[in-house]
Amino acid sequence: MVVDDELVISEETIDCAFGAWKRDPSRLYSFGEGRSVTSSGYGYKPGGLPIGNDGTNFLLPRMIFHRKFMSVYFESHNQEVRDYVDSQEAHCDDIAFASVVTKYTRKSIKHVPAPYEDMAKKGLGWNDNRVELRNECAKNIVALLDWTMPAVEVGQC
């Protein structure tokens, strides 16, 4: 399980995410806010894009996934994506990882309605040019992989 360090999660959150993953470990699961990552860039609005909307294809990095997806991300043919992410200021490894894995599985990220509290204060997400940098990153990752993630599916705990 990968979560941002400013999240407060409960046993219920972990049970929900793990229960969904255990039923089908062949995809990514997230309880994050909705975003979009397309060749047009990074779609964002405060509070997140609606889950279940065709335009929402990415969730913030509150993910649970099978460990084999780490190996997939680090395969040699994904080196150019990782090199780009390492040189980019948007810290968009979450976008890159989700894009690589959804391309590999040909399955969307699945949203699970697990509760959490975001305690984020001033940090990476608050930088003035953060959305602009992630916009650039989204366009480049889509181009490098020749892949746009499918729309997020709504799941259950």
N, C-alpha and C positions, 0 to 999 in steps of 0.2 A: 504494500500500500504506500502511495506517495501522497503527502499532503503538504500544503504551505505551512511554514512554522508559526504563523499567526492565527491558525485555526484552533478552535476549541471543539473537540469532538467527544462524543460520549460512547459508552458501550453499545447503545442502541445504533449509533452511526456505524460502528465497526460491524455489528451483527447484520445490519441491513446490507451494507456493501459486500461483505463476505458471503452472505446468503445468496445474493444475486450472482456473484462470480462463481460460486460453487456449482450452481445449476448449469452454467455454461461458461467454462473458463477460456473459451476460444475468442474472446473479445475484450476490449477495454470497458471498464465501468467507471462512472464518475458521479459525484454529487455536487459538482461545481456549477457556476453560473454559465449561461449560454453565450457563445460568441460565434462568429463566422470567420472562416479562413478560405479565401477564394483567390482567383487570379486578379481580382479587383482589390484585394487587400484584407484587412482585419476589421471585421464588423463588431462594434462594441456600443453598448449604452449602459449608463449606471443602473445597477440592479440586474443586468443581464438581459439577453435576448430571450424571447419565449421558447421554452423547451417544447419540442413537438412541431415547431415551425420549420417548414422546409429549408429556410435560410440558415437555421442554426445547425452547424455541423461540428462544433468544437466546444468543449467544456473546460473550464479552468482546471489546473492540475490538482485535482482531489481524486486520484485514481487508484483503482485496484486492478491488478493484471497478473497474468502468469509470468513467471521469471524468464521463460523462454523468449519473451518479447524484448528483453534486454539484449540477448544474443542477436536477435533480428536487427535491432537498431545499430549494433556494432559490427554488422557484416560489412565486408570491404566495399561492396557496391554502394553503401550509404556514407562512405567517407567524405564525399564532397558536401553532403548536407551537414554532417557534423563539423567539418572545417568552417563552413559558412556560419553556423550557429556560434562556434567558438570565437569568431572574429566580429560578431554583431553585438551591438550594445543593448538590444532589447531583451536579452536573456530569454530567447524564444525556443529553448530546448524542449519545452512542453509542446509547442506547436509541431516541432520537428518530430518528436517521438510519436505523438498521436498520428501524424501524417504517415510516417513510415509504417507503423503498426496497422493502421486501417488499410493501407495499400496492400500490405502483406496478407491480411486476413480477408480483405474485400468485405469487411463488416464495419458498420458504423460504431461509434461510441454509444454506449447505452447509459442513459441517465437513471440513477436510482434516487428516490426521494428521501435520502438519509439526512437527518438534522445536523446542523453545525452552526457555530457562531464565528464570524470573521472579526477578529480583533485588530485588523490591520490599522496601523497608524501611518505616519509618513514613512515611505520606503520606496522600493522599486516601482510599485504600481502608481505612485503619486508623482513621478517625474513628469515635468511639463511636456516632454516630447515622447513619452512612453507609447502612446497610441500611434504616433507617426512612425516610430521605430518598429513597432510590431506590425504595422501596415506594410512597411518595406519587407520585413521578414516573411510575412505571410505570402506575399507575391513571389518572393524568391524561392521559398520552399515548394510552393505549388509548381513553379517552373522547373526547378531541379528534379523533382520527382515525377513530373508530368502526371499529377494526381491531385484531385480535389476530394476531400473527405465527404462521404455521404452524410445526409441529414441524421442528426442524433435521434435515436429511438428512445421512447419512454419505457422504462422498466418498472419493476416492483421490487420491494425488499424481499 
